Amino acid sequence: MRILASDPSGVAWRLSEVCRTCAEQIPRAKVAGSALTRRTQLGQTDHVSAPNSTTVASFVPPQAATHPPALEGETDTKPNQPKTADKTRLLTYPQGQAARQLLTFIDTLPLTDPDARLLAVLVAIRAAREGRADFIGQDLRALRLEDAAQAIADLGTLGWVADGDLLNGDSSEAISVTAPGLGPDGPLPFGKQTRTRVSGWISRVLSAKPLKKAGPDLRLAALYLAAQADPGGRGTVVGLPGECEAAAPGLRDTGFLDESDRPGYRIAEKLLHLVPSPDLTAPPRRDRPSRILAAGGQPKPPTTHNGPLRNTSRMLGRG
């Protein structure tokens, strides 16, 4: 027979299996029923057969849930669950590195006019993999250059030449632009997806609402500042092209920046999707230090003792 007996305080209860005679003599004992109800960690109910008819469900204290339900606005995940990439960002951390590599390359070109440098950004990202890029007249007009003809001529000094008339030709006809120095063995070894994502990011930055009426110098500077900002949108103009520092106050006036206190700046909160994601790669493991190497670079063998043992009587005892 199964019984539930309490201590004198009536707080703690113990389930026991005794004979009927003993059960009648135990004070504060109650006969267990035909089904014992117990709570599991998952909040489910198990039923265990028992020989009598009185239920004991009321005597089983409820257990706290292993994980409390998530509050409104939170995610129901374990505390040690790894973070995932921010889906609102246009560029992952590696793609952000590729964008910075592209802009660093543009900064090395012997170009001084913002029009030419902005056009070079578009040509370089499209020609990064094959050394050539296709353009239509609409692509050129979308850049809103102040002097497109001069920009094309400036790129010609680099050997970057179009095989048609980008200015006056059919705006829907694709025209190939070759860019010597770029291609499979060039300075921008981007994969197909990275090249596509960086190209799309450039278009989104240049077409951002605060920049729609901005000149080429401000839009070019916006590319550099967005690429170099940390995940929170903050950065410094130190080490960037000179026009970036000169353009920072104007970018604040347009609303692209929230702050532009030289040399620091902060991208506007509503434009943080233009800033690359943080680095989510796991830190390297700290393995044990490698074994000491002997002469010749080979690991030293473990030390062994082949001589006679000394003072063994102290270890083994006398007698």
Secondary structure by P-SEA (a helix, b strand, c coil): cbbbbbcccccbbbbbbbcaaaaaacccbbbbccbbbbbccccbbbbbbbcccccccccbbbbcccccccccccccccccccccccccccccaaaaaaaaaaaaaaaacccccaaaaaaaaaaaaaaccccbbbbcaaaaaaaccccaaaaaaaaaaaccccccccccccccbbbbbbbccccccccccccaaaaaaaaaaaaaaaaccccccccaaaaaaaaaaaaacccccccccccccaaaaaaaaaaaaacccccccccbbbccccccccccccccccccccccccccccccccccccccccccccccccccccc
